[in-house]
């Protein structure tokens, strides 16, 4: 059995019951179950619809996300998540670069790297090099004044952990940021690159080896082995090209507001919902969410 989930932006919930019923009838699905009024609904199916991709594209244009997945083992044991533009709304390196006066240039490199147009490691070294001599106090300034948590993230962590889940923040960004974000949200561990510091300033170098796409995939396998679970028990979420390997290896891999090249290659893409979508995908109703 499979399940189809339809959801919208919770800030502007407008999921039409008539749309849900129409699709359910067309696909011969079971009774619709509403996970949140006007926001998220699901129904069971016995097979994959032949026109799934076409219907998904049509619904996305109408502000509705459609996900299709096996019904079995939906509630995952491990959450492994990217940080920049996933658990937070910003790219930390772009914010640092803006403080250094090279924001537009670095943001352009970041966008291309996250869409898979540039080698991640080379692009990271180039961007970090432009931060040379930036006071390390800027990191604290950026954390306090520029970084915002993505809506739904705190509930995602709290709900999964209340069910005995484990959470790992695995980022191509920097430990100076992941440590703080992991603590705020309740991640059990975090892995990232490190900005090299000398005295009270950044050197423009990043610690080696660089944590990129392979390291994220390795983290997924390392942690599942340690917990005694399998990749099928994993929910992985990210937005960039360096997230694709872990997204595609996970039992539930989600491209969240992802770069076009990434969204096109992920089994599940969420373009309109926030991080609460990852709870709906696991079959949680909004009244089951845990608020930290």
NORLIN-V210216 format. One record per residue. N is the residue number from 1. SS is DSSP state (a for helix, b for strand, c for the rest). PHI is phi in radians with two decimals (* if undefined). OMEGA is omega in whole degrees, 0 to 359 (* if undefined). Layout:
BEGIN
n->N ss->SS phi->PHI omega->OMEGA
n->N ss->SS phi->PHI omega->OMEGA
END
This chain:
BEGIN
n->1 ss->c phi->* omega->180
n->2 ss->b phi->-2.21 omega->177
n->3 ss->b phi->-2.42 omega->175
n->4 ss->b phi->-1.86 omega->180
n->5 ss->b phi->-2.07 omega->176
n->6 ss->b phi->-2.04 omega->180
n->7 ss->b phi->-2.65 omega->183
n->8 ss->c phi->-2.30 omega->176
n->9 ss->c phi->-1.17 omega->182
n->10 ss->a phi->-1.15 omega->177
n->11 ss->a phi->-1.30 omega->178
n->12 ss->a phi->-2.44 omega->185
n->13 ss->c phi->-1.16 omega->182
n->14 ss->c phi->-2.64 omega->179
n->15 ss->c phi->-1.41 omega->186
n->16 ss->c phi->-1.39 omega->177
n->17 ss->a phi->-0.98 omega->180
n->18 ss->a phi->-1.13 omega->178
n->19 ss->a phi->-1.15 omega->180
n->20 ss->a phi->-1.07 omega->181
n->21 ss->a phi->-1.16 omega->179
n->22 ss->a phi->-1.09 omega->180
n->23 ss->a phi->-1.21 omega->179
n->24 ss->a phi->-1.04 omega->180
n->25 ss->a phi->-1.17 omega->181
n->26 ss->a phi->-1.11 omega->183
n->27 ss->a phi->-1.68 omega->180
n->28 ss->c phi->1.18 omega->182
n->29 ss->c phi->-1.46 omega->177
n->30 ss->c phi->-1.34 omega->182
n->31 ss->c phi->-1.06 omega->178
n->32 ss->c phi->-1.26 omega->176
n->33 ss->b phi->-1.99 omega->180
n->34 ss->b phi->-1.58 omega->179
n->35 ss->b phi->-1.54 omega->175
n->36 ss->b phi->-2.80 omega->183
n->37 ss->c phi->-1.00 omega->177
n->38 ss->c phi->1.14 omega->189
n->39 ss->c phi->-2.21 omega->185
n->40 ss->b phi->-2.64 omega->178
n->41 ss->b phi->-2.55 omega->180
n->42 ss->b phi->-2.57 omega->172
n->43 ss->b phi->-2.66 omega->183
n->44 ss->b phi->-1.49 omega->179
n->45 ss->b phi->-2.41 omega->179
n->46 ss->c phi->-1.59 omega->181
n->47 ss->c phi->-2.64 omega->179
n->48 ss->c phi->-1.34 omega->178
n->49 ss->c phi->-1.15 omega->181
n->50 ss->c phi->-1.15 omega->183
n->51 ss->c phi->-1.80 omega->184
n->52 ss->a phi->-1.01 omega->182
n->53 ss->a phi->-1.10 omega->181
n->54 ss->a phi->-1.14 omega->179
n->55 ss->a phi->-1.14 omega->179
n->56 ss->a phi->-1.04 omega->179
n->57 ss->a phi->-1.12 omega->179
n->58 ss->a phi->-1.12 omega->181
n->59 ss->a phi->-1.18 omega->178
n->60 ss->a phi->-1.01 omega->179
n->61 ss->a phi->-1.15 omega->179
n->62 ss->c phi->-1.71 omega->178
n->63 ss->c phi->1.48 omega->181
n->64 ss->c phi->-2.12 omega->173
n->65 ss->b phi->-1.59 omega->177
n->66 ss->b phi->-2.17 omega->177
n->67 ss->b phi->-2.15 omega->180
n->68 ss->b phi->-2.30 omega->185
n->69 ss->b phi->-2.77 omega->175
n->70 ss->b phi->-1.08 omega->180
n->71 ss->c phi->-1.31 omega->184
n->72 ss->c phi->-1.27 omega->175
n->73 ss->c phi->0.99 omega->181
n->74 ss->c phi->-1.34 omega->183
n->75 ss->c phi->-1.49 omega->191
n->76 ss->c phi->-1.57 omega->182
n->77 ss->c phi->-1.57 omega->183
n->78 ss->b phi->-2.12 omega->169
n->79 ss->b phi->-1.81 omega->174
n->80 ss->b phi->-2.13 omega->192
n->81 ss->b phi->-2.28 omega->168
n->82 ss->c phi->-1.26 omega->179
n->83 ss->a phi->-1.79 omega->188
n->84 ss->a phi->-1.14 omega->181
n->85 ss->a phi->1.06 omega->175
n->86 ss->a phi->-2.23 omega->177
n->87 ss->a phi->-1.38 omega->172
n->88 ss->b phi->-2.15 omega->185
n->89 ss->c phi->-1.53 omega->187
n->90 ss->c phi->-2.17 omega->167
n->91 ss->c phi->-1.80 omega->187
n->92 ss->a phi->-1.00 omega->182
n->93 ss->a phi->-1.14 omega->177
n->94 ss->a phi->-1.18 omega->179
n->95 ss->a phi->-1.19 omega->176
n->96 ss->a phi->-1.09 omega->181
n->97 ss->a phi->-1.12 omega->178
n->98 ss->a phi->-1.11 omega->177
n->99 ss->a phi->-1.16 omega->180
n->100 ss->c phi->-1.54 omega->179
n->101 ss->c phi->1.48 omega->180
n->102 ss->c phi->-2.19 omega->187
n->103 ss->a phi->-1.06 omega->184
n->104 ss->a phi->-1.11 omega->181
n->105 ss->a phi->-1.11 omega->181
n->106 ss->a phi->-1.19 omega->180
n->107 ss->a phi->-1.07 omega->178
n->108 ss->a phi->-1.14 omega->178
n->109 ss->a phi->-1.16 omega->180
n->110 ss->a phi->-1.03 omega->182
n->111 ss->a phi->-1.06 omega->180
n->112 ss->a phi->-1.21 omega->179
n->113 ss->a phi->-1.15 omega->181
n->114 ss->a phi->-1.23 omega->177
n->115 ss->c phi->-1.58 omega->177
n->116 ss->c phi->1.43 omega->182
n->117 ss->c phi->-1.51 omega->181
n->118 ss->c phi->-2.25 omega->173
n->119 ss->c phi->-1.11 omega->187
n->120 ss->a phi->-1.06 omega->185
n->121 ss->a phi->-1.13 omega->180
n->122 ss->a phi->-1.12 omega->180
n->123 ss->a phi->-1.14 omega->179
n->124 ss->a phi->-1.17 omega->179
n->125 ss->a phi->-1.05 omega->180
n->126 ss->a phi->-1.11 omega->182
n->127 ss->a phi->-1.20 omega->179
n->128 ss->a phi->-1.12 omega->178
n->129 ss->a phi->-1.03 omega->180
n->130 ss->c phi->-1.36 omega->179
n->131 ss->c phi->-1.69 omega->182
n->132 ss->c phi->-0.95 omega->177
n->133 ss->c phi->1.34 omega->175
n->134 ss->c phi->-1.29 omega->179
n->135 ss->b phi->-1.06 omega->181
n->136 ss->c phi->-1.18 omega->177
n->137 ss->a phi->-1.09 omega->179
n->138 ss->a phi->-1.15 omega->179
n->139 ss->a phi->-1.04 omega->179
n->140 ss->a phi->-1.11 omega->179
n->141 ss->a phi->-1.07 omega->180
n->142 ss->a phi->-1.12 omega->179
n->143 ss->a phi->-1.02 omega->186
n->144 ss->a phi->-1.45 omega->189
n->145 ss->a phi->-2.09 omega->187
n->146 ss->c phi->-2.11 omega->186
n->147 ss->c phi->-1.64 omega->178
n->148 ss->c phi->-2.15 omega->178
n->149 ss->b phi->-1.35 omega->177
n->150 ss->c phi->-1.19 omega->179
n->151 ss->c phi->-0.95 omega->179
n->152 ss->c phi->1.58 omega->184
n->153 ss->a phi->-1.17 omega->181
n->154 ss->a phi->-1.11 omega->178
n->155 ss->a phi->-1.19 omega->177
n->156 ss->a phi->-1.02 omega->180
n->157 ss->a phi->-1.11 omega->184
n->158 ss->a phi->-1.12 omega->182
n->159 ss->a phi->-1.22 omega->180
n->160 ss->a phi->-1.16 omega->181
n->161 ss->a phi->-1.24 omega->177
n->162 ss->a phi->-1.14 omega->178
n->163 ss->c phi->-1.68 omega->177
n->164 ss->c phi->1.59 omega->181
n->165 ss->c phi->-1.34 omega->178
n->166 ss->b phi->-2.13 omega->185
n->167 ss->b phi->-2.32 omega->179
n->168 ss->b phi->-2.21 omega->176
n->169 ss->b phi->-1.70 omega->185
n->170 ss->b phi->-2.16 omega->192
n->171 ss->b phi->-2.23 omega->170
n->172 ss->b phi->-1.45 omega->177
n->173 ss->b phi->-1.47 omega->192
n->174 ss->b phi->-2.27 omega->181
n->175 ss->a phi->-1.04 omega->179
n->176 ss->a phi->-1.08 omega->178
n->177 ss->a phi->-1.80 omega->184
n->178 ss->a phi->-1.09 omega->180
n->179 ss->a phi->-1.05 omega->181
n->180 ss->a phi->-1.26 omega->182
n->181 ss->a phi->-1.18 omega->178
n->182 ss->a phi->-1.06 omega->180
n->183 ss->a phi->-1.16 omega->182
n->184 ss->a phi->-1.12 omega->186
n->185 ss->a phi->-1.66 omega->178
n->186 ss->c phi->1.65 omega->174
n->187 ss->c phi->-1.15 omega->180
n->188 ss->c phi->-1.40 omega->177
n->189 ss->b phi->-2.73 omega->177
n->190 ss->b phi->-2.50 omega->178
n->191 ss->b phi->-2.33 omega->180
n->192 ss->b phi->-2.88 omega->173
n->193 ss->b phi->-1.42 omega->182
n->194 ss->c phi->-2.21 omega->173
n->195 ss->b phi->-1.33 omega->181
n->196 ss->b phi->-1.34 omega->183
n->197 ss->b phi->-2.10 omega->172
n->198 ss->b phi->-2.28 omega->185
n->199 ss->c phi->1.17 omega->181
n->200 ss->c phi->-1.97 omega->183
n->201 ss->b phi->-2.40 omega->174
n->202 ss->b phi->-1.32 omega->181
n->203 ss->b phi->-1.51 omega->186
n->204 ss->b phi->1.54 omega->179
n->205 ss->b phi->-2.08 omega->177
n->206 ss->b phi->-2.05 omega->181
n->207 ss->c phi->-1.07 omega->179
n->208 ss->c phi->-1.83 omega->355
n->209 ss->c phi->-1.34 omega->181
n->210 ss->c phi->-1.35 omega->177
n->211 ss->c phi->-1.45 omega->180
n->212 ss->c phi->-2.14 omega->185
n->213 ss->a phi->-1.08 omega->182
n->214 ss->a phi->-1.14 omega->180
n->215 ss->a phi->-1.15 omega->177
n->216 ss->a phi->-1.18 omega->176
n->217 ss->a phi->-1.11 omega->178
n->218 ss->a phi->-1.05 omega->179
n->219 ss->a phi->-1.08 omega->178
n->220 ss->a phi->-1.02 omega->182
n->221 ss->a phi->-1.22 omega->179
n->222 ss->a phi->-1.06 omega->186
n->223 ss->a phi->-1.26 omega->178
n->224 ss->a phi->-1.10 omega->179
n->225 ss->a phi->-1.10 omega->181
n->226 ss->a phi->-1.15 omega->181
n->227 ss->a phi->-1.47 omega->181
n->228 ss->c phi->1.29 omega->178
n->229 ss->c phi->-2.12 omega->180
n->230 ss->c phi->-2.05 omega->177
n->231 ss->a phi->-0.99 omega->178
n->232 ss->a phi->-1.16 omega->180
n->233 ss->a phi->-1.58 omega->188
n->234 ss->b phi->-1.88 omega->166
n->235 ss->b phi->-1.87 omega->179
n->236 ss->b phi->-2.02 omega->182
n->237 ss->b phi->-2.43 omega->178
n->238 ss->b phi->-2.96 omega->183
n->239 ss->c phi->-2.27 omega->188
n->240 ss->c phi->-1.95 omega->181
n->241 ss->a phi->-1.05 omega->179
n->242 ss->a phi->-1.30 omega->177
n->243 ss->a phi->-1.70 omega->190
n->244 ss->a phi->-1.07 omega->183
n->245 ss->a phi->-1.08 omega->180
n->246 ss->a phi->-1.26 omega->178
n->247 ss->a phi->-1.09 omega->184
n->248 ss->a phi->-1.33 omega->178
n->249 ss->a phi->-1.48 omega->186
n->250 ss->c phi->-1.41 omega->175
n->251 ss->c phi->-1.04 omega->173
n->252 ss->b phi->-2.26 omega->180
n->253 ss->b phi->-1.88 omega->187
n->254 ss->b phi->-2.18 omega->170
n->255 ss->b phi->-1.64 omega->186
n->256 ss->b phi->-1.80 omega->182
n->257 ss->c phi->0.78 omega->191
n->258 ss->c phi->-1.49 omega->173
n->259 ss->c phi->-1.10 omega->186
n->260 ss->a phi->-0.90 omega->182
n->261 ss->a phi->-1.15 omega->180
n->262 ss->a phi->-1.42 omega->181
n->263 ss->a phi->-1.03 omega->182
n->264 ss->c phi->-1.21 omega->185
n->265 ss->c phi->-1.86 omega->181
n->266 ss->c phi->-1.66 omega->180
n->267 ss->c phi->-1.16 omega->179
n->268 ss->b phi->-2.20 omega->176
n->269 ss->b phi->-2.17 omega->177
n->270 ss->b phi->-2.06 omega->181
n->271 ss->c phi->-1.79 omega->187
n->272 ss->c phi->-2.04 omega->180
n->273 ss->c phi->-1.31 omega->175
n->274 ss->c phi->-1.80 omega->183
n->275 ss->c phi->-1.17 omega->175
n->276 ss->c phi->-1.13 omega->177
n->277 ss->a phi->-1.00 omega->182
n->278 ss->a phi->-1.22 omega->173
n->279 ss->a phi->-1.41 omega->176
n->280 ss->a phi->-1.04 omega->180
n->281 ss->c phi->-1.08 omega->178
n->282 ss->c phi->-1.54 omega->177
n->283 ss->c phi->1.57 omega->176
n->284 ss->c phi->-1.36 omega->170
n->285 ss->c phi->-1.43 omega->183
n->286 ss->a phi->-1.04 omega->180
n->287 ss->a phi->-1.30 omega->174
n->288 ss->a phi->-1.69 omega->180
n->289 ss->c phi->-1.10 omega->175
n->290 ss->c phi->-1.72 omega->178
n->291 ss->c phi->-1.70 omega->183
n->292 ss->c phi->-1.21 omega->*
END
